[in-house]
Amino acid sequence: MSARCLVLNDAGFKTFDVGKAFGTISFLLEDNKVEITTYRKNEKYTRDNRHPVVEWGKTIADDLVRRDFTMNALAMDGSGKVVDLFHGQEDLKNGVLDTPMDAREIFSDDPLRMLRAVRFRSRFGFTYSEQVKKALASEGYRVMFLSRERIVEEMNKILLGDYVSESLQDLMQFRLFNYFIPELTVLDGEDQMSQYHSKDVWSHTNGVVKASPEDLALRWAGLMYKNI
């Protein structure tokens, strides 16, 4: 890492090594932040530690196979040739969220990837591959091991997506809400006990969020107002 910094510094670039422990340094190129990262073969979060345990890799394949989704497992060599080992371009074209290897292992390594999947659906309207659906259902409990800050950051992005209604339904369907906003789970299927409401409390709540302006405070209010 120090050799890379030295090369960049000699070329006149200012470097930042805040990610040095994880194999990453960054520098400014025409006011744009550029990151250089060593190949990583593995990067896992444990229940008792918010910081990942990193294992260095030796090849680009080692690095790409540990990415969250196939569309994020794309690389480009010095000649401009795209390295696509896991049909990432095809999935991107078809709007499918799939993982480079077993989705259960991908989500186990970093549970935030499950919320990231829902966020990509909320923003772009992507669909999930069958293995991603199964892993969301089986590995959702791992979300409870995430820090509050990481969960809130993803939820903020989910709430501002164009497909927020579908994504909130995913969080309910795959029972992810159970592990960070359990108060919402009791709304699913609950009768509003009113002749003026044809939907259950959860469907009504979801509809309120969908109908709200694209404002974070208003969408949070719409999501939680039945629990206030």
URQUI-V791995 format. One line per field, one symbol per residue. burial: 1 if it has 9 or more other C-alpha atoms within 8 Angstrom, else 0. Layout:
burial->???
This chain:
burial->000010011000101000010011111100000000001111111000010101011000011111111110110100000001001110110011111100110111111111111111111111011011101110110110010001100111111110111111111101111110010110110100000000111111111110010001011101110000
